[in-house]
Amino acid sequence: MVVEQVNYEVNWKAFKRGYSIFVPCLNPSLAKQEIMKTTKRLKFKIITKVVIEDNIRGIRFWRV
């Protein structure tokens, strides 16, 4: 998955319901679109939230 020109290697088989991933980003709305494109292709339902973790802004998304 590529978000803001950074390639993230995600083991999608291990991404079970209830798991979450944090993706640091500068533009959360654009990053959300890129994440949604990948998860929609894999037919995953997700919830996203813009968060700040360890003083780094990004998006956390959960599989539901």
PDBQT receptor file of N, H, CA, C and O in Angstrom, charges set to zero:
ATOM      1  N   MET A   1       0.857  -1.161   0.000  1.00  0.00    +0.000 N 
ATOM      2  CA  MET A   1       0.000   0.000   0.000  1.00  0.00    +0.000 C 
ATOM      3  C   MET A   1       0.907   1.229   0.000  1.00  0.00    +0.000 C 
ATOM      4  O   MET A   1       1.854   1.300   0.783  1.00  0.00    +0.000 OA
ATOM      5  N   VAL A   2       0.627   2.183  -0.861  1.00  0.00    +0.000 N 
ATOM      6  H   VAL A   2      -0.142   2.125  -1.497  1.00  0.00    +0.000 HD
ATOM      7  CA  VAL A   2       1.420   3.410  -0.959  1.00  0.00    +0.000 C 
ATOM      8  C   VAL A   2       0.579   4.571  -0.444  1.00  0.00    +0.000 C 
ATOM      9  O   VAL A   2      -0.513   4.834  -0.946  1.00  0.00    +0.000 OA
ATOM     10  N   VAL A   3       1.109   5.268   0.573  1.00  0.00    +0.000 N 
ATOM     11  H   VAL A   3       1.997   5.054   0.981  1.00  0.00    +0.000 HD
ATOM     12  CA  VAL A   3       0.444   6.440   1.140  1.00  0.00    +0.000 C 
ATOM     13  C   VAL A   3       1.464   7.571   1.164  1.00  0.00    +0.000 C 
ATOM     14  O   VAL A   3       2.518   7.454   1.788  1.00  0.00    +0.000 OA
ATOM     15  N   GLU A   4       1.144   8.662   0.483  1.00  0.00    +0.000 N 
ATOM     16  H   GLU A   4       0.287   8.757  -0.024  1.00  0.00    +0.000 HD
ATOM     17  CA  GLU A   4       2.018   9.834   0.375  1.00  0.00    +0.000 C 
ATOM     18  C   GLU A   4       3.423   9.437  -0.076  1.00  0.00    +0.000 C 
ATOM     19  O   GLU A   4       4.416   9.865   0.512  1.00  0.00    +0.000 OA
ATOM     20  N   GLN A   5       3.494   8.633  -1.103  1.00  0.00    +0.000 N 
ATOM     21  H   GLN A   5       2.687   8.286  -1.581  1.00  0.00    +0.000 HD
ATOM     22  CA  GLN A   5       4.712   8.180  -1.757  1.00  0.00    +0.000 C 
ATOM     23  C   GLN A   5       5.597   7.322  -0.854  1.00  0.00    +0.000 C 
ATOM     24  O   GLN A   5       6.791   7.176  -1.116  1.00  0.00    +0.000 OA
ATOM     25  N   VAL A   6       5.021   6.753   0.207  1.00  0.00    +0.000 N 
ATOM     26  H   VAL A   6       4.051   6.871   0.421  1.00  0.00    +0.000 HD
ATOM     27  CA  VAL A   6       5.736   5.817   1.078  1.00  0.00    +0.000 C 
ATOM     28  C   VAL A   6       5.057   4.457   0.944  1.00  0.00    +0.000 C 
ATOM     29  O   VAL A   6       3.840   4.343   1.090  1.00  0.00    +0.000 OA
ATOM     30  N   ASN A   7       5.853   3.431   0.667  1.00  0.00    +0.000 N 
ATOM     31  H   ASN A   7       6.842   3.524   0.548  1.00  0.00    +0.000 HD
ATOM     32  CA  ASN A   7       5.323   2.088   0.488  1.00  0.00    +0.000 C 
ATOM     33  C   ASN A   7       5.265   1.380   1.837  1.00  0.00    +0.000 C 
ATOM     34  O   ASN A   7       6.286   1.239   2.511  1.00  0.00    +0.000 OA
ATOM     35  N   TYR A   8       4.068   0.934   2.234  1.00  0.00    +0.000 N 
ATOM     36  H   TYR A   8       3.239   1.049   1.687  1.00  0.00    +0.000 HD
ATOM     37  CA  TYR A   8       3.875   0.199   3.476  1.00  0.00    +0.000 C 
ATOM     38  C   TYR A   8       3.612  -1.261   3.135  1.00  0.00    +0.000 C 
ATOM     39  O   TYR A   8       2.684  -1.580   2.391  1.00  0.00    +0.000 OA
ATOM     40  N   GLU A   9       4.439  -2.143   3.686  1.00  0.00    +0.000 N 
ATOM     41  H   GLU A   9       5.193  -1.884   4.289  1.00  0.00    +0.000 HD
ATOM     42  CA  GLU A   9       4.265  -3.581   3.503  1.00  0.00    +0.000 C 
ATOM     43  C   GLU A   9       3.327  -4.074   4.601  1.00  0.00    +0.000 C 
ATOM     44  O   GLU A   9       3.709  -4.111   5.770  1.00  0.00    +0.000 OA
ATOM     45  N   VAL A  10       2.114  -4.450   4.237  1.00  0.00    +0.000 N 
ATOM     46  H   VAL A  10       1.804  -4.420   3.287  1.00  0.00    +0.000 HD
ATOM     47  CA  VAL A  10       1.115  -4.907   5.201  1.00  0.00    +0.000 C 
ATOM     48  C   VAL A  10       0.793  -6.361   4.904  1.00  0.00    +0.000 C 
ATOM     49  O   VAL A  10       0.507  -6.724   3.763  1.00  0.00    +0.000 OA
ATOM     50  N   ASN A  11       0.841  -7.183   5.928  1.00  0.00    +0.000 N 
ATOM     51  H   ASN A  11       1.074  -6.888   6.855  1.00  0.00    +0.000 HD
ATOM     52  CA  ASN A  11       0.439  -8.580   5.785  1.00  0.00    +0.000 C 
ATOM     53  C   ASN A  11      -1.084  -8.610   5.926  1.00  0.00    +0.000 C 
ATOM     54  O   ASN A  11      -1.607  -8.724   7.035  1.00  0.00    +0.000 OA
ATOM     55  N   TRP A  12      -1.780  -8.509   4.817  1.00  0.00    +0.000 N 
ATOM     56  H   TRP A  12      -1.356  -8.416   3.917  1.00  0.00    +0.000 HD
ATOM     57  CA  TRP A  12      -3.239  -8.404   4.849  1.00  0.00    +0.000 C 
ATOM     58  C   TRP A  12      -3.894  -9.675   5.363  1.00  0.00    +0.000 C 
ATOM     59  O   TRP A  12      -4.994  -9.607   5.910  1.00  0.00    +0.000 OA
ATOM     60  N   LYS A  13      -3.262 -10.831   5.209  1.00  0.00    +0.000 N 
ATOM     61  H   LYS A  13      -2.368 -10.887   4.764  1.00  0.00    +0.000 HD
ATOM     62  CA  LYS A  13      -3.839 -12.078   5.729  1.00  0.00    +0.000 C 
ATOM     63  C   LYS A  13      -3.868 -12.069   7.256  1.00  0.00    +0.000 C 
ATOM     64  O   LYS A  13      -4.748 -12.682   7.861  1.00  0.00    +0.000 OA
ATOM     65  N   ALA A  14      -2.915 -11.383   7.882  1.00  0.00    +0.000 N 
ATOM     66  H   ALA A  14      -2.200 -10.886   7.391  1.00  0.00    +0.000 HD
ATOM     67  CA  ALA A  14      -2.853 -11.324   9.342  1.00  0.00    +0.000 C 
ATOM     68  C   ALA A  14      -3.685 -10.167   9.903  1.00  0.00    +0.000 C 
ATOM     69  O   ALA A  14      -3.821 -10.044  11.120  1.00  0.00    +0.000 OA
ATOM     70  N   PHE A  15      -4.238  -9.323   9.040  1.00  0.00    +0.000 N 
ATOM     71  H   PHE A  15      -4.127  -9.422   8.051  1.00  0.00    +0.000 HD
ATOM     72  CA  PHE A  15      -5.010  -8.143   9.475  1.00  0.00    +0.000 C 
ATOM     73  C   PHE A  15      -6.448  -8.580   9.749  1.00  0.00    +0.000 C 
ATOM     74  O   PHE A  15      -7.324  -8.464   8.892  1.00  0.00    +0.000 OA
ATOM     75  N   LYS A  16      -6.667  -9.082  10.954  1.00  0.00    +0.000 N 
ATOM     76  H   LYS A  16      -5.955  -9.176  11.650  1.00  0.00    +0.000 HD
ATOM     77  CA  LYS A  16      -7.964  -9.629  11.355  1.00  0.00    +0.000 C 
ATOM     78  C   LYS A  16      -8.883  -8.532  11.880  1.00  0.00    +0.000 C 
ATOM     79  O   LYS A  16      -8.446  -7.402  12.100  1.00  0.00    +0.000 OA
ATOM     80  N   ARG A  17     -10.148  -8.865  12.079  1.00  0.00    +0.000 N 
ATOM     81  H   ARG A  17     -10.502  -9.783  11.901  1.00  0.00    +0.000 HD
ATOM     82  CA  ARG A  17     -11.114  -7.919  12.639  1.00  0.00    +0.000 C 
ATOM     83  C   ARG A  17     -10.665  -7.480  14.017  1.00  0.00    +0.000 C 
ATOM     84  O   ARG A  17     -10.245  -8.297  14.836  1.00  0.00    +0.000 OA
ATOM     85  N   GLY A  18     -10.757  -6.172  14.269  1.00  0.00    +0.000 N 
ATOM     86  H   GLY A  18     -11.098  -5.508  13.603  1.00  0.00    +0.000 HD
ATOM     87  CA  GLY A  18     -10.355  -5.611  15.550  1.00  0.00    +0.000 C 
ATOM     88  C   GLY A  18      -8.927  -5.092  15.549  1.00  0.00    +0.000 C 
ATOM     89  O   GLY A  18      -8.561  -4.321  16.436  1.00  0.00    +0.000 OA
ATOM     90  N   TYR A  19      -8.105  -5.491  14.577  1.00  0.00    +0.000 N 
ATOM     91  H   TYR A  19      -8.402  -6.118  13.857  1.00  0.00    +0.000 HD
ATOM     92  CA  TYR A  19      -6.725  -5.017  14.488  1.00  0.00    +0.000 C 
ATOM     93  C   TYR A  19      -6.720  -3.604  13.918  1.00  0.00    +0.000 C 
ATOM     94  O   TYR A  19      -7.660  -3.194  13.236  1.00  0.00    +0.000 OA
ATOM     95  N   SER A  20      -5.650  -2.863  14.204  1.00  0.00    +0.000 N 
ATOM     96  H   SER A  20      -4.886  -3.196  14.758  1.00  0.00    +0.000 HD
ATOM     97  CA  SER A  20      -5.528  -1.505  13.667  1.00  0.00    +0.000 C 
ATOM     98  C   SER A  20      -4.106  -1.258  13.194  1.00  0.00    +0.000 C 
ATOM     99  O   SER A  20      -3.164  -1.939  13.599  1.00  0.00    +0.000 OA
ATOM    100  N   ILE A  21      -3.980  -0.264  12.327  1.00  0.00    +0.000 N 
ATOM    101  H   ILE A  21      -4.745   0.289  11.998  1.00  0.00    +0.000 HD
ATOM    102  CA  ILE A  21      -2.687   0.156  11.790  1.00  0.00    +0.000 C 
ATOM    103  C   ILE A  21      -2.636   1.673  11.850  1.00  0.00    +0.000 C 
ATOM    104  O   ILE A  21      -3.608   2.353  11.523  1.00  0.00    +0.000 OA
ATOM    105  N   PHE A  22      -1.481   2.199  12.276  1.00  0.00    +0.000 N 
ATOM    106  H   PHE A  22      -0.691   1.646  12.542  1.00  0.00    +0.000 HD
ATOM    107  CA  PHE A  22      -1.259   3.645  12.286  1.00  0.00    +0.000 C 
ATOM    108  C   PHE A  22      -0.371   3.995  11.106  1.00  0.00    +0.000 C 
ATOM    109  O   PHE A  22       0.680   3.386  10.903  1.00  0.00    +0.000 OA
ATOM    110  N   VAL A  23      -0.802   4.985  10.327  1.00  0.00    +0.000 N 
ATOM    111  H   VAL A  23      -1.656   5.480  10.491  1.00  0.00    +0.000 HD
ATOM    112  CA  VAL A  23      -0.049   5.447   9.163  1.00  0.00    +0.000 C 
ATOM    113  C   VAL A  23       0.218   6.938   9.340  1.00  0.00    +0.000 C 
ATOM    114  O   VAL A  23      -0.722   7.730   9.279  1.00  0.00    +0.000 OA
ATOM    115  N   PRO A  24       1.480   7.351   9.560  1.00  0.00    +0.000 N 
ATOM    116  CA  PRO A  24       1.780   8.774   9.667  1.00  0.00    +0.000 C 
ATOM    117  C   PRO A  24       1.564   9.462   8.322  1.00  0.00    +0.000 C 
ATOM    118  O   PRO A  24       1.876   8.902   7.271  1.00  0.00    +0.000 OA
ATOM    119  N   CYS A  25       1.022  10.694   8.363  1.00  0.00    +0.000 N 
ATOM    120  H   CYS A  25       0.769  11.149   9.216  1.00  0.00    +0.000 HD
ATOM    121  CA  CYS A  25       0.768  11.397   7.112  1.00  0.00    +0.000 C 
ATOM    122  C   CYS A  25       0.655  12.898   7.364  1.00  0.00    +0.000 C 
ATOM    123  O   CYS A  25       0.397  13.336   8.485  1.00  0.00    +0.000 OA
ATOM    124  N   LEU A  26       0.854  13.674   6.306  1.00  0.00    +0.000 N 
ATOM    125  H   LEU A  26       1.064  13.318   5.396  1.00  0.00    +0.000 HD
ATOM    126  CA  LEU A  26       0.714  15.120   6.369  1.00  0.00    +0.000 C 
ATOM    127  C   LEU A  26      -0.667  15.581   5.942  1.00  0.00    +0.000 C 
ATOM    128  O   LEU A  26      -1.179  16.577   6.454  1.00  0.00    +0.000 OA
ATOM    129  N   ASN A  27      -1.266  14.866   5.012  1.00  0.00    +0.000 N 
ATOM    130  H   ASN A  27      -0.850  14.057   4.596  1.00  0.00    +0.000 HD
ATOM    131  CA  ASN A  27      -2.583  15.210   4.487  1.00  0.00    +0.000 C 
ATOM    132  C   ASN A  27      -3.535  14.038   4.758  1.00  0.00    +0.000 C 
ATOM    133  O   ASN A  27      -3.629  13.123   3.939  1.00  0.00    +0.000 OA
ATOM    134  N   PRO A  28      -4.240  14.055   5.898  1.00  0.00    +0.000 N 
ATOM    135  CA  PRO A  28      -5.079  12.912   6.264  1.00  0.00    +0.000 C 
ATOM    136  C   PRO A  28      -6.190  12.588   5.270  1.00  0.00    +0.000 C 
ATOM    137  O   PRO A  28      -6.503  11.415   5.066  1.00  0.00    +0.000 OA
ATOM    138  N   SER A  29      -6.789  13.591   4.652  1.00  0.00    +0.000 N 
ATOM    139  H   SER A  29      -6.535  14.544   4.818  1.00  0.00    +0.000 HD
ATOM    140  CA  SER A  29      -7.892  13.305   3.731  1.00  0.00    +0.000 C 
ATOM    141  C   SER A  29      -7.393  12.569   2.483  1.00  0.00    +0.000 C 
ATOM    142  O   SER A  29      -8.063  11.659   1.995  1.00  0.00    +0.000 OA
ATOM    143  N   LEU A  30      -6.235  12.951   1.971  1.00  0.00    +0.000 N 
ATOM    144  H   LEU A  30      -5.691  13.691   2.367  1.00  0.00    +0.000 HD
ATOM    145  CA  LEU A  30      -5.669  12.257   0.810  1.00  0.00    +0.000 C 
ATOM    146  C   LEU A  30      -5.200  10.857   1.199  1.00  0.00    +0.000 C 
ATOM    147  O   LEU A  30      -5.380   9.907   0.437  1.00  0.00    +0.000 OA
ATOM    148  N   ALA A  31      -4.602  10.729   2.376  1.00  0.00    +0.000 N 
ATOM    149  H   ALA A  31      -4.456  11.501   2.994  1.00  0.00    +0.000 HD
ATOM    150  CA  ALA A  31      -4.148   9.424   2.852  1.00  0.00    +0.000 C 
ATOM    151  C   ALA A  31      -5.331   8.485   3.049  1.00  0.00    +0.000 C 
ATOM    152  O   ALA A  31      -5.238   7.296   2.748  1.00  0.00    +0.000 OA
ATOM    153  N   LYS A  32      -6.445   9.015   3.555  1.00  0.00    +0.000 N 
ATOM    154  H   LYS A  32      -6.521   9.981   3.800  1.00  0.00    +0.000 HD
ATOM    155  CA  LYS A  32      -7.636   8.189   3.755  1.00  0.00    +0.000 C 
ATOM    156  C   LYS A  32      -8.138   7.639   2.426  1.00  0.00    +0.000 C 
ATOM    157  O   LYS A  32      -8.535   6.476   2.351  1.00  0.00    +0.000 OA
ATOM    158  N   GLN A  33      -8.126   8.458   1.375  1.00  0.00    +0.000 N 
ATOM    159  H   GLN A  33      -7.804   9.403   1.435  1.00  0.00    +0.000 HD
ATOM    160  CA  GLN A  33      -8.562   8.004   0.058  1.00  0.00    +0.000 C 
ATOM    161  C   GLN A  33      -7.685   6.855  -0.444  1.00  0.00    +0.000 C 
ATOM    162  O   GLN A  33      -8.186   5.887  -1.016  1.00  0.00    +0.000 OA
ATOM    163  N   GLU A  34      -6.374   6.969  -0.225  1.00  0.00    +0.000 N 
ATOM    164  H   GLU A  34      -5.966   7.755   0.240  1.00  0.00    +0.000 HD
ATOM    165  CA  GLU A  34      -5.452   5.933  -0.677  1.00  0.00    +0.000 C 
ATOM    166  C   GLU A  34      -5.650   4.642   0.115  1.00  0.00    +0.000 C 
ATOM    167  O   GLU A  34      -5.588   3.550  -0.450  1.00  0.00    +0.000 OA
ATOM    168  N   ILE A  35      -5.890   4.765   1.420  1.00  0.00    +0.000 N 
ATOM    169  H   ILE A  35      -5.941   5.652   1.879  1.00  0.00    +0.000 HD
ATOM    170  CA  ILE A  35      -6.138   3.593   2.261  1.00  0.00    +0.000 C 
ATOM    171  C   ILE A  35      -7.455   2.938   1.859  1.00  0.00    +0.000 C 
ATOM    172  O   ILE A  35      -7.537   1.714   1.753  1.00  0.00    +0.000 OA
ATOM    173  N   MET A  36      -8.483   3.752   1.638  1.00  0.00    +0.000 N 
ATOM    174  H   MET A  36      -8.416   4.746   1.725  1.00  0.00    +0.000 HD
ATOM    175  CA  MET A  36      -9.791   3.223   1.260  1.00  0.00    +0.000 C 
ATOM    176  C   MET A  36      -9.733   2.490  -0.080  1.00  0.00    +0.000 C 
ATOM    177  O   MET A  36     -10.422   1.487  -0.267  1.00  0.00    +0.000 OA
ATOM    178  N   LYS A  37      -8.926   2.977  -1.002  1.00  0.00    +0.000 N 
ATOM    179  H   LYS A  37      -8.366   3.792  -0.850  1.00  0.00    +0.000 HD
ATOM    180  CA  LYS A  37      -8.798   2.332  -2.303  1.00  0.00    +0.000 C 
ATOM    181  C   LYS A  37      -8.259   0.904  -2.145  1.00  0.00    +0.000 C 
ATOM    182  O   LYS A  37      -8.754  -0.027  -2.780  1.00  0.00    +0.000 OA
ATOM    183  N   THR A  38      -7.249   0.745  -1.299  1.00  0.00    +0.000 N 
ATOM    184  H   THR A  38      -6.846   1.501  -0.783  1.00  0.00    +0.000 HD
ATOM    185  CA  THR A  38      -6.659  -0.578  -1.086  1.00  0.00    +0.000 C 
ATOM    186  C   THR A  38      -7.605  -1.497  -0.334  1.00  0.00    +0.000 C 
ATOM    187  O   THR A  38      -7.794  -2.648  -0.727  1.00  0.00    +0.000 OA
ATOM    188  N   THR A  39      -8.205  -1.000   0.749  1.00  0.00    +0.000 N 
ATOM    189  H   THR A  39      -8.052  -0.065   1.068  1.00  0.00    +0.000 HD
ATOM    190  CA  THR A  39      -9.069  -1.859   1.563  1.00  0.00    +0.000 C 
ATOM    191  C   THR A  39     -10.363  -2.210   0.834  1.00  0.00    +0.000 C 
ATOM    192  O   THR A  39     -10.921  -3.288   1.044  1.00  0.00    +0.000 OA
ATOM    193  N   LYS A  40     -10.841  -1.311  -0.019  1.00  0.00    +0.000 N 
ATOM    194  H   LYS A  40     -10.388  -0.436  -0.190  1.00  0.00    +0.000 HD
ATOM    195  CA  LYS A  40     -12.043  -1.610  -0.799  1.00  0.00    +0.000 C 
ATOM    196  C   LYS A  40     -11.764  -2.724  -1.798  1.00  0.00    +0.000 C 
ATOM    197  O   LYS A  40     -12.608  -3.591  -2.021  1.00  0.00    +0.000 OA
ATOM    198  N   ARG A  41     -10.585  -2.699  -2.394  1.00  0.00    +0.000 N 
ATOM    199  H   ARG A  41      -9.899  -1.994  -2.213  1.00  0.00    +0.000 HD
ATOM    200  CA  ARG A  41     -10.191  -3.746  -3.339  1.00  0.00    +0.000 C 
ATOM    201  C   ARG A  41     -10.134  -5.107  -2.638  1.00  0.00    +0.000 C 
ATOM    202  O   ARG A  41     -10.465  -6.131  -3.236  1.00  0.00    +0.000 OA
ATOM    203  N   LEU A  42      -9.714  -5.112  -1.370  1.00  0.00    +0.000 N 
ATOM    204  H   LEU A  42      -9.445  -4.280  -0.885  1.00  0.00    +0.000 HD
ATOM    205  CA  LEU A  42      -9.626  -6.348  -0.601  1.00  0.00    +0.000 C 
ATOM    206  C   LEU A  42     -10.941  -6.706   0.088  1.00  0.00    +0.000 C 
ATOM    207  O   LEU A  42     -11.042  -7.735   0.756  1.00  0.00    +0.000 OA
ATOM    208  N   LYS A  43     -11.952  -5.843  -0.080  1.00  0.00    +0.000 N 
ATOM    209  H   LYS A  43     -11.870  -5.007  -0.623  1.00  0.00    +0.000 HD
ATOM    210  CA  LYS A  43     -13.282  -6.028   0.509  1.00  0.00    +0.000 C 
ATOM    211  C   LYS A  43     -13.240  -6.054   2.037  1.00  0.00    +0.000 C 
ATOM    212  O   LYS A  43     -13.937  -6.846   2.671  1.00  0.00    +0.000 OA
ATOM    213  N   PHE A  44     -12.413  -5.178   2.622  1.00  0.00    +0.000 N 
ATOM    214  H   PHE A  44     -11.847  -4.535   2.107  1.00  0.00    +0.000 HD
ATOM    215  CA  PHE A  44     -12.344  -5.013   4.068  1.00  0.00    +0.000 C 
ATOM    216  C   PHE A  44     -13.191  -3.816   4.453  1.00  0.00    +0.000 C 
ATOM    217  O   PHE A  44     -13.149  -2.784   3.783  1.00  0.00    +0.000 OA
ATOM    218  N   LYS A  45     -13.958  -3.942   5.523  1.00  0.00    +0.000 N 
ATOM    219  H   LYS A  45     -13.993  -4.780   6.067  1.00  0.00    +0.000 HD
ATOM    220  CA  LYS A  45     -14.671  -2.806   6.085  1.00  0.00    +0.000 C 
ATOM    221  C   LYS A  45     -13.777  -2.221   7.161  1.00  0.00    +0.000 C 
ATOM    222  O   LYS A  45     -13.290  -2.938   8.034  1.00  0.00    +0.000 OA
ATOM    223  N   ILE A  46     -13.562  -0.896   7.094  1.00  0.00    +0.000 N 
ATOM    224  H   ILE A  46     -13.958  -0.313   6.385  1.00  0.00    +0.000 HD
ATOM    225  CA  ILE A  46     -12.675  -0.256   8.057  1.00  0.00    +0.000 C 
ATOM    226  C   ILE A  46     -13.307   1.007   8.621  1.00  0.00    +0.000 C 
ATOM    227  O   ILE A  46     -14.243   1.568   8.051  1.00  0.00    +0.000 OA
ATOM    228  N   ILE A  47     -12.772   1.435   9.750  1.00  0.00    +0.000 N 
ATOM    229  H   ILE A  47     -12.011   0.980  10.212  1.00  0.00    +0.000 HD
ATOM    230  CA  ILE A  47     -13.100   2.726  10.360  1.00  0.00    +0.000 C 
ATOM    231  C   ILE A  47     -11.790   3.482  10.476  1.00  0.00    +0.000 C 
ATOM    232  O   ILE A  47     -10.777   2.911  10.880  1.00  0.00    +0.000 OA
ATOM    233  N   THR A  48     -11.800   4.766  10.125  1.00  0.00    +0.000 N 
ATOM    234  H   THR A  48     -12.623   5.230   9.797  1.00  0.00    +0.000 HD
ATOM    235  CA  THR A  48     -10.580   5.573  10.201  1.00  0.00    +0.000 C 
ATOM    236  C   THR A  48     -10.766   6.722  11.178  1.00  0.00    +0.000 C 
ATOM    237  O   THR A  48     -11.879   7.194  11.411  1.00  0.00    +0.000 OA
ATOM    238  N   LYS A  49      -9.643   7.160  11.745  1.00  0.00    +0.000 N 
ATOM    239  H   LYS A  49      -8.739   6.777  11.555  1.00  0.00    +0.000 HD
ATOM    240  CA  LYS A  49      -9.662   8.305  12.643  1.00  0.00    +0.000 C 
ATOM    241  C   LYS A  49      -8.319   9.008  12.548  1.00  0.00    +0.000 C 
ATOM    242  O   LYS A  49      -7.272   8.361  12.562  1.00  0.00    +0.000 OA
ATOM    243  N   VAL A  50      -8.347  10.342  12.449  1.00  0.00    +0.000 N 
ATOM    244  H   VAL A  50      -9.198  10.868  12.437  1.00  0.00    +0.000 HD
ATOM    245  CA  VAL A  50      -7.121  11.133  12.467  1.00  0.00    +0.000 C 
ATOM    246  C   VAL A  50      -6.684  11.255  13.922  1.00  0.00    +0.000 C 
ATOM    247  O   VAL A  50      -7.447  11.710  14.773  1.00  0.00    +0.000 OA
ATOM    248  N   VAL A  51      -5.442  10.843  14.199  1.00  0.00    +0.000 N 
ATOM    249  H   VAL A  51      -4.822  10.473  13.507  1.00  0.00    +0.000 HD
ATOM    250  CA  VAL A  51      -4.933  10.826  15.570  1.00  0.00    +0.000 C 
ATOM    251  C   VAL A  51      -3.517  11.387  15.618  1.00  0.00    +0.000 C 
ATOM    252  O   VAL A  51      -2.843  11.515  14.595  1.00  0.00    +0.000 OA
ATOM    253  N   ILE A  52      -3.087  11.715  16.828  1.00  0.00    +0.000 N 
ATOM    254  H   ILE A  52      -3.635  11.610  17.658  1.00  0.00    +0.000 HD
ATOM    255  CA  ILE A  52      -1.705  12.112  17.077  1.00  0.00    +0.000 C 
ATOM    256  C   ILE A  52      -1.137  11.108  18.072  1.00  0.00    +0.000 C 
ATOM    257  O   ILE A  52      -1.634  10.977  19.190  1.00  0.00    +0.000 OA
ATOM    258  N   GLU A  53      -0.088  10.398  17.651  1.00  0.00    +0.000 N 
ATOM    259  H   GLU A  53       0.315  10.504  16.742  1.00  0.00    +0.000 HD
ATOM    260  CA  GLU A  53       0.564   9.409  18.505  1.00  0.00    +0.000 C 
ATOM    261  C   GLU A  53       2.043   9.735  18.584  1.00  0.00    +0.000 C 
ATOM    262  O   GLU A  53       2.717   9.846  17.561  1.00  0.00    +0.000 OA
ATOM    263  N   ASP A  54       2.548   9.888  19.805  1.00  0.00    +0.000 N 
ATOM    264  H   ASP A  54       2.000   9.797  20.637  1.00  0.00    +0.000 HD
ATOM    265  CA  ASP A  54       3.951  10.249  20.038  1.00  0.00    +0.000 C 
ATOM    266  C   ASP A  54       4.326  11.510  19.251  1.00  0.00    +0.000 C 
ATOM    267  O   ASP A  54       5.390  11.578  18.635  1.00  0.00    +0.000 OA
ATOM    268  N   ASN A  55       3.436  12.503  19.282  1.00  0.00    +0.000 N 
ATOM    269  H   ASN A  55       2.572  12.448  19.782  1.00  0.00    +0.000 HD
ATOM    270  CA  ASN A  55       3.613  13.800  18.597  1.00  0.00    +0.000 C 
ATOM    271  C   ASN A  55       3.704  13.670  17.087  1.00  0.00    +0.000 C 
ATOM    272  O   ASN A  55       4.290  14.533  16.433  1.00  0.00    +0.000 OA
ATOM    273  N   ILE A  56       3.140  12.613  16.518  1.00  0.00    +0.000 N 
ATOM    274  H   ILE A  56       2.665  11.911  17.049  1.00  0.00    +0.000 HD
ATOM    275  CA  ILE A  56       3.119  12.412  15.066  1.00  0.00    +0.000 C 
ATOM    276  C   ILE A  56       1.670  12.283  14.629  1.00  0.00    +0.000 C 
ATOM    277  O   ILE A  56       0.936  11.424  15.121  1.00  0.00    +0.000 OA
ATOM    278  N   ARG A  57       1.260  13.146  13.697  1.00  0.00    +0.000 N 
ATOM    279  H   ARG A  57       1.856  13.843  13.298  1.00  0.00    +0.000 HD
ATOM    280  CA  ARG A  57      -0.113  13.090  13.194  1.00  0.00    +0.000 C 
ATOM    281  C   ARG A  57      -0.215  12.047  12.107  1.00  0.00    +0.000 C 
ATOM    282  O   ARG A  57       0.691  11.877  11.291  1.00  0.00    +0.000 OA
ATOM    283  N   GLY A  58      -1.336  11.351  12.111  1.00  0.00    +0.000 N 
ATOM    284  H   GLY A  58      -2.073  11.488  12.773  1.00  0.00    +0.000 HD
ATOM    285  CA  GLY A  58      -1.552  10.327  11.106  1.00  0.00    +0.000 C 
ATOM    286  C   GLY A  58      -2.964   9.789  11.166  1.00  0.00    +0.000 C 
ATOM    287  O   GLY A  58      -3.836  10.362  11.818  1.00  0.00    +0.000 OA
ATOM    288  N   ILE A  59      -3.176   8.694  10.487  1.00  0.00    +0.000 N 
ATOM    289  H   ILE A  59      -2.467   8.228   9.957  1.00  0.00    +0.000 HD
ATOM    290  CA  ILE A  59      -4.480   8.036  10.458  1.00  0.00    +0.000 C 
ATOM    291  C   ILE A  59      -4.324   6.645  11.074  1.00  0.00    +0.000 C 
ATOM    292  O   ILE A  59      -3.393   5.907  10.751  1.00  0.00    +0.000 OA
ATOM    293  N   ARG A  60      -5.240   6.310  11.953  1.00  0.00    +0.000 N 
ATOM    294  H   ARG A  60      -5.996   6.909  12.215  1.00  0.00    +0.000 HD
ATOM    295  CA  ARG A  60      -5.325   4.941  12.457  1.00  0.00    +0.000 C 
ATOM    296  C   ARG A  60      -6.580   4.356  11.853  1.00  0.00    +0.000 C 
ATOM    297  O   ARG A  60      -7.642   4.978  11.890  1.00  0.00    +0.000 OA
ATOM    298  N   PHE A  61      -6.463   3.155  11.292  1.00  0.00    +0.000 N 
ATOM    299  H   PHE A  61      -5.601   2.650  11.262  1.00  0.00    +0.000 HD
ATOM    300  CA  PHE A  61      -7.653   2.494  10.763  1.00  0.00    +0.000 C 
ATOM    301  C   PHE A  61      -7.776   1.101  11.349  1.00  0.00    +0.000 C 
ATOM    302  O   PHE A  61      -6.795   0.375  11.512  1.00  0.00    +0.000 OA
ATOM    303  N   TRP A  62      -9.023   0.751  11.660  1.00  0.00    +0.000 N 
ATOM    304  H   TRP A  62      -9.820   1.340  11.528  1.00  0.00    +0.000 HD
ATOM    305  CA  TRP A  62      -9.385  -0.513  12.260  1.00  0.00    +0.000 C 
ATOM    306  C   TRP A  62     -10.200  -1.338  11.274  1.00  0.00    +0.000 C 
ATOM    307  O   TRP A  62     -11.018  -0.803  10.525  1.00  0.00    +0.000 OA
ATOM    308  N   ARG A  63      -9.967  -2.643  11.283  1.00  0.00    +0.000 N 
ATOM    309  H   ARG A  63      -9.303  -3.077  11.891  1.00  0.00    +0.000 HD
ATOM    310  CA  ARG A  63     -10.823  -3.528  10.494  1.00  0.00    +0.000 C 
ATOM    311  C   ARG A  63     -12.006  -3.931  11.351  1.00  0.00    +0.000 C 
ATOM    312  O   ARG A  63     -11.838  -4.364  12.491  1.00  0.00    +0.000 OA
ATOM    313  N   VAL A  64     -13.213  -3.786  10.798  1.00  0.00    +0.000 N 
ATOM    314  H   VAL A  64     -13.350  -3.434   9.872  1.00  0.00    +0.000 HD
ATOM    315  CA  VAL A  64     -14.442  -4.138  11.531  1.00  0.00    +0.000 C 
ATOM    316  C   VAL A  64     -15.175  -5.255  10.823  1.00  0.00    +0.000 C 
ATOM    317  O   VAL A  64     -16.230  -5.690  11.284  1.00  0.00    +0.000 OA
TER     318      VAL A  64
